[in-house]
Amino acid sequence: MSMQKPISKSFMQTRRDLLLLPLMLMAERVLAVSVPELPAGSCPLNSGGPSLLGTKWRLYSVYDNKVPPELDVTMEVGDNALKGFAGCNDYTAVFQRVGHTGFKMTKIERGEKGCPVLSTGAGLPTINVGSWEGSYLRTLGRAGSVQQEGSLLQFFNMNGAPSVVFTKHYGDAGVENAAPETPPAEGTVPEPAPEPAPPATS
């Protein structure tokens, strides 16, 4: 009757390590080339296209809900943050690059001023500015990618679904004050939002 020698644990561990070595080397190679450094001056918010650094925008819609013309929600793209006016408070949304074209919001700060309810005229619906501000900032906080087409800036959430849409904020310093070169196809790109009307006085 022959007795087999027990296999030592160290031998089994060494064997497992040798079998996994090619996989580990391949993974290192893939990770080493997957995320190249951005050129100096590039904006990580839109690393897959032209830089948006310094551009200014006006909110057009949130999940296809068009912003009332009485609200002026703005955004300016900085090196690592979006800054603007959310309806009744200033805000700063800090982001960081993810992969080749994506990003994620890491922090959103806003002022603590109370938001009014605006009247749009006798017998017409009112506008709850605080509701719009909260909805906009929550949706912006879930953004993961962006695409510019002419005067339109479309954000997409982490699942790739369209979320917030901006149009060029015309008339500001540093932003060209001209109509888009090619008119958008009907139903795909909204016209720039009209300038806000003054709030109704009682």
Order of alpha helices (4+ residues) and beta strands (2+ residues): alpha-beta-beta-beta-beta-beta-beta-beta-beta-alpha-beta-beta-beta
